[in-house]
Amino acid sequence: MDFYFPDFSARIDWRQRPRFRDKELAKLAFGAASDVMVADKLAEVRLRDGGGRQVLIHIEIQAQRDRRLARRMRDYNYRIGEAYGLPVVSLALLADEHPNWRPRRFRQQLQGTVKEFTFSIAKLLDYVADMEALEASNNPIAWVSAAHRRTQQAHHDPDKLYAAKIHLTRLLFKHRWSGKRIIVLLTIVNWMMTLPEPHHQRYLRAISRLEKEHEMREYNQLEQTFIDNGIKIGLQRGRQEGLKQGIEQGIEQGLEQGLEQGRQEGAAALLERQLGRRFGPLSLTVRKKLAKASLEQLEVWSDALVEAQSLRQVFR
């Protein structure tokens, strides 16, 4: 919020912890119809003005140009407001490659009846014009914005993706952020930049050298294993158990008990996200296929995704 929507962020009382409602929202009969609607992020906050009144913030992240976005934003706003009985602020983060596409309004007029809805947007292309300044910023969201833009510019070329990924990884260590933050951001860049196996192995060797150069003691071998595979599930399970018996012991138990299942579930979730990003919403049949697939099969499909132009080519 501070990075993309600073004016509105200044009105929020950040002393009150935001309550995220997006998972709650999915449980309502909200998306039961064929036009399934899933908000990217929905949070309840309190404002500094107006006596600390509660409002909902809906943030929609749009990576491709879509002429239906304005109508969808209107529908989200109305239906979320009806479901919770609170004012809704609608924000759209446009992460596409078309500088002139900037939808801000939905307007409908028929026989003297006019309906109009406007919302705020942030365009990532406006923030990446000066990549050097973006990468020098100590704001992690600036780094994420740079990572997204470099992923777009690589156009699925493995060599360009590798060069961009290792460059971004070096920046992480250069900023001297905490080990925990670096792990989170590495998870993000692994999701954005999936490398073919030879490039991936080369990246692992490079990141191992960086770890030693910067004495990243927090970045232990277990965490590296999970991050290398783009998986958070197994790590989270290991950490949760570790809280009961000590962090180190719990992580070791998480490795033994959750590694195999965590890898499969995490790989399936990661591939589903990547396929949806490339080819649009996936059918229930495709999602079931991913959930039932072995880890080896998921890896084959992930490799095929680099050059595939359609879902059929991925699964072929």
C-alpha positions as CSV (number, residue, x, y, z in Angstrom):
1,M,0.0,0.0,0.0
2,D,2.8,2.4,0.8
3,F,4.5,1.7,-2.5
4,Y,1.6,1.6,-4.9
5,F,-1.1,3.6,-3.2
6,P,0.7,5.9,-0.7
7,D,-2.1,8.6,-0.5
8,F,-4.7,6.1,0.7
9,S,-2.1,4.2,2.8
10,A,-1.5,7.3,4.8
11,R,-5.2,7.3,5.8
12,I,-5.0,3.8,7.3
13,D,-4.4,3.2,11.0
14,W,-1.6,0.7,10.7
15,R,-1.4,0.3,14.4
16,Q,-4.5,-1.9,14.0
17,R,-3.6,-5.2,12.4
18,P,-5.4,-5.7,9.1
19,R,-7.8,-8.6,8.9
20,F,-7.6,-10.5,5.7
21,R,-10.9,-11.7,4.4
22,D,-10.1,-13.3,1.0
23,K,-10.2,-16.9,2.2
24,E,-13.4,-16.2,4.0
25,L,-14.9,-14.7,0.9
26,A,-14.1,-17.9,-1.1
27,K,-16.3,-19.9,1.3
28,L,-19.4,-17.8,0.6
29,A,-21.8,-18.7,-2.2
30,F,-19.9,-16.0,-4.0
31,G,-18.4,-17.9,-6.8
32,A,-20.9,-20.7,-7.1
33,A,-22.1,-19.5,-10.4
34,S,-20.3,-20.2,-13.7
35,D,-18.6,-16.8,-13.6
36,V,-16.4,-17.6,-10.6
37,M,-15.1,-14.6,-8.8
38,V,-12.1,-14.8,-6.5
39,A,-10.6,-11.5,-5.2
40,D,-6.9,-11.4,-5.3
41,K,-6.7,-9.7,-1.9
42,L,-9.4,-8.5,0.5
43,A,-8.5,-6.9,3.8
44,E,-10.4,-5.1,6.6
45,V,-8.7,-2.1,8.0
46,R,-9.5,0.9,10.2
47,L,-9.0,4.5,9.0
48,R,-7.3,7.2,10.9
49,D,-10.0,9.7,10.1
50,G,-13.8,9.3,10.5
51,G,-13.5,8.0,14.1
52,G,-11.6,4.9,13.1
53,R,-14.3,3.5,10.9
54,Q,-13.8,0.1,9.3
55,V,-13.5,-0.4,5.5
56,L,-12.6,-3.2,3.2
57,I,-9.8,-2.9,0.7
58,H,-10.2,-5.1,-2.5
59,I,-7.0,-5.3,-4.5
60,E,-7.1,-6.9,-7.9
61,I,-3.8,-7.8,-9.7
62,Q,-4.2,-8.0,-13.5
63,A,-1.3,-9.2,-15.5
64,Q,-3.0,-9.3,-18.9
65,R,-5.2,-6.7,-20.7
66,D,-8.8,-7.6,-20.2
67,R,-11.7,-5.4,-21.5
68,R,-14.0,-6.9,-18.8
69,L,-11.8,-5.7,-15.8
70,A,-13.8,-2.5,-15.1
71,R,-17.1,-4.4,-15.0
72,R,-15.5,-7.1,-12.8
73,M,-14.2,-4.4,-10.4
74,R,-17.8,-3.0,-10.2
75,D,-19.2,-6.4,-9.5
76,Y,-16.6,-7.2,-6.9
77,N,-17.3,-3.9,-5.1
78,Y,-21.0,-4.3,-5.0
79,R,-21.1,-8.0,-4.0
80,I,-18.4,-7.6,-1.3
81,G,-20.2,-4.6,0.2
82,E,-23.4,-6.6,0.2
83,A,-21.7,-9.6,1.9
84,Y,-20.0,-7.7,4.7
85,G,-22.1,-4.5,5.1
86,L,-19.0,-2.3,5.0
87,P,-17.7,0.3,2.6
88,V,-15.3,-1.1,0.0
89,V,-12.3,0.6,-1.6
90,S,-11.4,-0.9,-5.0
91,L,-7.8,-0.9,-6.2
92,A,-6.3,-2.5,-9.3
93,L,-2.7,-3.2,-9.8
94,L,-2.0,-3.4,-13.6
95,A,1.0,-5.6,-14.3
96,D,0.5,-5.9,-18.1
97,E,2.9,-4.7,-20.9
98,H,0.5,-2.2,-22.5
99,P,1.3,1.3,-21.4
100,N,-1.9,2.9,-22.7
101,W,-4.3,0.4,-21.1
102,R,-5.5,2.1,-17.9
103,P,-9.1,1.2,-17.2
104,R,-10.5,3.3,-14.3
105,R,-14.3,3.4,-14.9
106,F,-17.3,1.3,-15.7
107,R,-20.2,3.2,-17.2
108,Q,-23.6,1.9,-18.3
109,Q,-26.3,4.1,-19.8
110,L,-29.8,3.0,-21.0
111,Q,-32.8,5.3,-21.7
112,G,-31.8,8.0,-19.2
113,T,-30.6,5.6,-16.5
114,V,-26.8,5.9,-15.9
115,K,-24.6,3.7,-13.7
116,E,-21.0,4.7,-13.2
117,F,-18.3,3.2,-11.1
118,T,-14.7,4.4,-10.8
119,F,-11.7,2.8,-9.1
120,S,-8.0,3.6,-8.4
121,I,-5.2,1.9,-10.4
122,A,-1.4,1.6,-10.2
123,K,0.5,0.7,-13.4
124,L,3.7,-1.2,-12.9
125,L,5.2,0.2,-16.1
126,D,5.2,3.6,-14.4
127,Y,7.4,2.3,-11.6
128,V,10.0,0.4,-13.7
129,A,11.0,3.3,-16.0
130,D,14.1,3.8,-13.9
131,M,15.2,0.2,-13.0
132,E,18.4,1.3,-11.4
133,A,16.5,3.4,-8.8
134,L,14.0,0.6,-8.3
135,E,16.7,-1.9,-7.6
136,A,18.5,0.5,-5.3
137,S,15.4,1.0,-3.2
138,N,15.3,-0.7,0.2
139,N,11.6,-1.3,-0.2
140,P,11.1,-5.1,-0.9
141,I,8.0,-4.2,-3.1
142,A,10.3,-2.2,-5.3
143,W,12.4,-5.4,-5.8
144,V,9.3,-7.5,-6.5
145,S,8.3,-4.9,-9.2
146,A,11.7,-5.1,-10.8
147,A,11.5,-8.9,-10.7
148,H,8.2,-8.9,-12.5
149,R,9.4,-6.5,-15.2
150,R,12.6,-8.5,-15.8
151,T,10.5,-11.7,-16.1
152,Q,8.4,-10.0,-18.7
153,Q,11.4,-8.8,-20.6
154,A,13.0,-12.3,-20.7
155,H,10.0,-13.6,-22.8
156,H,10.6,-17.2,-21.5
157,D,14.2,-17.3,-22.9
158,P,16.1,-19.6,-20.4
159,D,19.4,-17.7,-20.7
160,K,17.8,-14.3,-20.2
161,L,15.7,-15.7,-17.3
162,Y,18.8,-17.1,-15.7
163,A,20.8,-13.8,-16.0
164,A,17.9,-11.9,-14.6
165,K,17.3,-14.3,-11.7
166,I,20.9,-14.4,-10.6
167,H,21.0,-10.6,-10.9
168,L,18.0,-10.2,-8.7
169,T,19.3,-12.8,-6.2
170,R,22.6,-10.8,-5.8
171,L,20.5,-7.7,-5.1
172,L,18.8,-9.6,-2.2
173,F,22.1,-10.2,-0.5
174,K,23.4,-6.8,-1.4
175,H,20.5,-5.1,0.5
176,R,21.5,-7.0,3.6
177,W,17.9,-7.9,4.4
178,S,17.1,-10.4,7.1
179,G,17.4,-14.1,6.3
180,K,13.6,-14.5,6.7
181,R,12.9,-11.7,4.2
182,I,15.4,-13.1,1.7
183,I,13.7,-16.5,1.9
184,V,10.3,-15.0,1.2
185,L,11.6,-13.0,-1.8
186,L,13.4,-16.0,-3.2
187,T,10.2,-17.9,-3.1
188,I,8.6,-15.2,-5.2
189,V,11.4,-15.1,-7.8
190,N,11.3,-18.9,-8.0
191,W,7.6,-18.7,-8.8
192,M,8.1,-15.9,-11.4
193,M,11.2,-17.4,-13.1
194,T,11.0,-21.1,-13.5
195,L,14.3,-22.3,-15.1
196,P,14.9,-25.5,-17.2
197,E,16.9,-28.1,-15.2
198,P,20.4,-27.3,-16.5
199,H,19.9,-23.6,-15.8
200,H,18.3,-24.4,-12.4
201,Q,21.3,-26.5,-11.3
202,R,23.6,-23.7,-12.3
203,Y,21.5,-21.2,-10.3
204,L,21.7,-23.5,-7.2
205,R,25.5,-23.5,-7.4
206,A,25.6,-19.7,-7.7
207,I,23.2,-19.2,-4.8
208,S,25.3,-21.5,-2.7
209,R,28.3,-19.4,-3.3
210,L,26.3,-16.2,-2.4
211,E,25.2,-17.8,0.8
212,K,28.8,-18.4,1.8
213,E,30.0,-15.0,0.7
214,H,27.4,-13.2,2.8
215,E,27.5,-15.7,5.8
216,M,23.8,-16.3,5.7
217,R,23.6,-18.5,8.8
218,E,19.8,-18.2,8.9
219,Y,19.6,-19.7,5.4
220,N,20.1,-23.3,6.3
221,Q,20.1,-26.3,4.0
222,L,16.5,-27.4,4.7
223,E,15.1,-24.0,3.8
224,Q,17.3,-24.0,0.6
225,T,15.9,-27.4,-0.4
226,F,12.3,-26.2,-0.1
227,I,12.9,-22.9,-1.9
228,D,14.9,-24.5,-4.7
229,N,11.7,-26.5,-5.5
230,G,9.4,-23.4,-5.2
231,I,7.6,-25.0,-2.2
232,K,6.4,-23.4,1.0
233,I,4.0,-26.0,2.2
234,G,6.6,-28.5,3.7
235,L,8.6,-25.7,5.2
236,Q,5.6,-24.2,7.0
237,R,4.6,-27.6,8.4
238,G,8.1,-28.2,9.6
239,R,8.2,-24.8,11.3
240,Q,4.8,-25.3,12.9
241,E,5.9,-28.5,14.5
242,G,9.2,-26.9,15.4
243,L,7.4,-24.4,17.6
244,K,6.5,-27.2,20.0
245,Q,9.9,-28.9,20.3
246,G,12.3,-26.2,19.4
247,I,12.8,-24.6,16.0
248,E,15.8,-26.7,14.9
249,Q,14.3,-30.1,15.9
250,G,11.0,-29.2,14.4
251,I,12.5,-28.3,11.1
252,E,14.4,-31.7,11.0
253,Q,11.1,-33.5,11.7
254,G,9.3,-31.5,9.1
255,L,11.9,-32.6,6.6
256,E,11.5,-36.3,7.4
257,Q,7.7,-36.3,7.6
258,G,6.6,-33.6,5.2
259,L,9.2,-33.4,2.5
260,E,7.8,-35.9,0.0
261,Q,4.1,-34.8,0.4
262,G,5.1,-31.2,0.6
263,R,7.1,-31.4,-2.6
264,Q,4.2,-32.9,-4.6
265,E,1.6,-30.5,-3.2
266,G,3.8,-27.5,-3.6
267,A,4.9,-28.4,-7.1
268,A,1.3,-29.0,-8.1
269,A,0.2,-25.6,-6.6
270,L,3.1,-23.8,-8.3
271,L,2.4,-25.4,-11.7
272,E,-1.3,-24.6,-11.4
273,R,-0.4,-21.0,-10.7
274,Q,2.0,-20.8,-13.6
275,L,-0.5,-22.4,-16.0
276,G,-3.2,-20.0,-15.0
277,R,-0.9,-17.1,-15.4
278,R,0.0,-18.2,-19.0
279,F,-3.3,-19.6,-20.3
280,G,-6.0,-18.2,-18.1
281,P,-8.4,-19.9,-15.6
282,L,-8.0,-23.7,-15.5
283,S,-10.8,-26.2,-15.7
284,L,-11.7,-28.5,-12.8
285,T,-10.4,-31.5,-14.9
286,V,-7.0,-29.9,-15.3
287,R,-6.7,-29.0,-11.6
288,K,-7.6,-32.6,-10.6
289,K,-5.0,-33.9,-13.1
290,L,-2.3,-31.7,-11.4
291,A,-3.4,-32.8,-7.9
292,K,-3.1,-36.5,-8.7
293,A,0.1,-36.3,-10.7
294,S,3.4,-37.6,-9.3
295,L,6.3,-35.3,-8.6
296,E,8.2,-36.7,-11.6
297,Q,5.3,-36.0,-13.9
298,L,4.9,-32.5,-12.5
299,E,8.5,-31.8,-13.2
300,V,8.1,-32.9,-16.8
301,W,5.2,-30.6,-17.3
302,S,7.0,-27.7,-15.7
303,D,9.9,-28.1,-18.1
304,A,7.5,-28.3,-21.0
305,L,5.8,-25.0,-19.9
306,V,8.9,-23.0,-20.8
307,E,8.3,-23.4,-24.5
308,A,4.7,-24.5,-24.7
309,Q,2.2,-22.2,-26.5
310,S,-0.9,-24.0,-25.2
311,L,-2.1,-26.3,-22.4
312,R,-2.2,-29.2,-24.8
313,Q,1.5,-28.8,-25.6
314,V,2.3,-28.8,-21.9
315,F,0.5,-32.1,-21.2
316,R,1.6,-33.7,-24.4
